[in-house]
Amino acid sequence: MILVHELKKWKLACLKRELDLVFTTEYGTPEKPANLLCRRFFPAPRRAELPWIRFHNLRHTYASLLIAQGECYKK
């Protein structure tokens, strides 16, 4: 729920553009996947002083957290 709340706050703070995207370049165009990884994803754990993780591992981490909470991970 915290993530949903933060994403809603982020979207409200973003300038309204034609495509109405949440994560865009400064010009309102879609972020290229390589740029998203290099400029946003890879620096985030470093700034938070967390260990490095591959992007694909997020999927497994999320599934593990759902299983630990007794939720269905096959949605």
N, C-alpha and C positions, 0 to 999 in steps of 0.2 A: 504494500500500500504506500510505503514511503516513496518508492520509485515512481509510481503513478502520480502521486502528488507533485513530486519534483518535475516530472515531464510536463504536467499541465502548467506549472508555473513557468517553465522554460518556453513552452509554446505561446503563452500569453505575452511573454517578454519579447518574442521574435517579431520582426516586422512582417506584416501581412503581405504576401506575394501571390502571384498568379497560381502557383502550384500548391500553396498552403502546406509546405513541408515543415517538419520540425528541425531537422538538421540540414543546413544548407551552407553554401559558400556565402561570402559577404555580399554577393550579388543576387542571392535568392535562388541560385541554380542548384541542382542536386550535387551533393558531395561525391567525388570520385572515390571508389572503395580503397584504392591505394593511399590516397590522401587521408581518408578517414582513419585508417590504421596507423599511418606514420605520424600524423599530427595530433590525433586525439586518443586513440586506444593505447598505443605503446607508451606515451608519456604518463598516462593516468596512474598506473600502479607505482611508477617511480615517484610521482608527486605525493602519493598516499603512503609511501614507504612500505609497499607490499611486494611480495616476490613476483617475478615476471611469469606470465601465463600466456599460452598460445590462445588466439581468438577462439579456435575450435573447442578448446577445453571449457570455455564458458558454457557450452551446451551440456557437457557432462556434469559440470558443477551444478547447474540449474536442475538437471534431472535428479541428481543425488539429493539436493535440498528438498525437492518435492517429495521424493520417496521417504526421506526422514520425517517429513511432516504428515505422511499418510495420504498424500495427494496423488492423483493420476498424472503421470508424466507423458502419456500418449495422447496429446490433444492436437 
